[in-house]
């Protein structure tokens, strides 16, 4: 039982090191640029799937949700 507790403490310590490591700036920029590029090209595919008029609110909602999630991720990333 003592071995399991020591192993758990070691695992928690390793997890804290991972949680306190900031995301590299280049990775953060890359994901932001990729998401922006994806959001810009999304209407090209939505027009075929939803039609021209339904693709506008669908694009706005999907982009709002994904870009908002990215922004929340940037805000909570800083330890």
C-alpha positions, 0 to 999 in steps of 0.5 A, spaced: 500 500 500 505 504 501 508 503 494 501 505 491 501 512 495 508 513 493 507 512 486 501 516 486 505 522 489 510 521 483 504 521 478 501 527 481 508 531 481 509 529 474 502 532 472 503 538 476 510 540 472 506 538 465 500 543 468 505 549 469 509 548 463 506 554 458 504 552 451 510 555 446 508 561 443 510 558 436 505 553 437 499 558 440 500 562 433 500 556 429 494 553 432 491 560 431 493 561 424 490 554 422 483 556 425 483 562 422 484 559 415 479 554 416 474 559 419 475 563 412 474 557 408 468 554 411 463 558 407 466 555 401 464 548 404 457 550 407 454 553 401 454 546 398 451 543 404 446 548 407 445 553 401 447 560 400 442 563 405 443 558 411 450 558 410 451 565 413 448 564 420 451 557 420 458 560 419 457 565 424 455 561 429 461 555 428 466 561 427 464 564 434 464 558 437 471 555 435 474 562 436 471 563 442 473 556 445 480 558 442 480 565 446 478 561 453 484 557 452 489 562 451 486 566 457 486 559 462 493 557 459 497 562 463 498 559 470 
